[in-house]
Amino acid sequence: MKSILSTSNLSIGYKTKKATVTIAQNLNLNLEPGKLIALIGANGIGKSTLLRTITGIQHPLSGTVLLNDKNVFEYKPLDLAQNLSIVLTEKLPSSNLSVFELVALGRQPYTNWIGTLTPYDITKVNEALELTQISHLAHKKHYEISDGQLQKVLIARALAQDTPLIILDEPTTHLDLLHKVALFKLLKKLTHETGKCILFSTHDIDLAIQLSDEMIIMTPETVIQDEPCNLIATGSFATLFKDDHITFDAEKGKFVIT
Ligand SMILES: Nc1ncnc2c1ncn2[C@@H]1O[C@H](COP(=O)(O)OP(=O)(O)OP(=O)(O)O)[C@@H](O)[C@H]1O
């Protein structure tokens, strides 16, 4: 299947005046339509760095990122925003916007310069609110909602943006188990029903194993992309945490503490 986004011999990391720090190298990843893909790895391994690099926020050390066959750094901002939506973990700047207005920002790539919403835009915003089950919050100010609710609002904004690729950095952090599962299922339903590809980073590995189509595992040695069942079969989860007390039980498909 043709990828929406692919990387070729990508190296990611940071350059300072004194040195270049490579976080991961030789990454050849393929994000295909209709797939829910989880990015996992220990704290500080480089998940956010990878997400920032493939979304054109941060330059790679070397290699290329192609989004719909075009280098991600060659896109004009408006064009990029019609192909890719991103929800990062940064806090929102304080504002007076209501939840509806925040989600409506997702329509910006399509509206005129004063941001007038057409009936179609409003339908898309309402659809996104319904899908994420936050319609009842539409008129609340964004400082009046909880962290978990805000997380859903930001996901709704990405849905309203209606792009073939959605990238989410730790979208389930502030959610309880019930809402985590509901969000995972929503993301899965969206990918399967709309053909969108959703890549998200997460520390909820057990849930990701159960609900994602593919996973990208980052370890200090390597970065592997495959279906969860294949990753289990090849023992790839065992390399995630360097701790004798945390082992991966391949039969149960989850980590156990010994
Ligand atoms: N702006 C920066 N300049 C230099 N190094 C950075 C910068 N941002 C992050 N790093 C380093 O890059 C490494 C990867 O960080 P990153 O935030 O990508 O990890 P992560 O896998 O997303 O972590 P977590 O699961 O804790 O969110 C870390 O060692 C971090 O200290």
The ligand as an ORCA input file, in Angstrom:
! r2SCAN-3c Opt
* xyz 0 1
  N      15.626     20.957     22.620
  C      16.417     19.965     22.968
  N      17.769     20.088     22.867
  C      18.589     19.070     23.198
  N      18.159     17.865     23.635
  C      16.841     17.682     23.749
  C      15.893     18.705     23.432
  N      14.639     18.217     23.642
  C      14.798     16.942     24.082
  N      16.115     16.622     24.150
  C      16.678     15.324     24.566
  O      16.348     14.357     23.594
  C      16.066     13.099     24.193
  C      14.704     12.603     23.714
  O      13.685     13.444     24.246
  P      12.173     13.269     23.821
  O      11.390     14.359     24.484
  O      12.092     13.156     22.348
  O      11.830     11.854     24.484
  P      10.440     11.110     24.683
  O      10.652      9.687     24.244
  O       9.343     11.858     24.020
  O      10.292     11.158     26.263
  P       9.000     11.073     27.243
  O       8.427      9.689     27.119
  O       9.628     11.278     28.580
  O       8.049     12.161     26.853
  C      16.151     13.316     25.703
  O      17.397     12.838     26.134
  C      16.055     14.812     25.865
  O      16.774     15.237     26.977
*
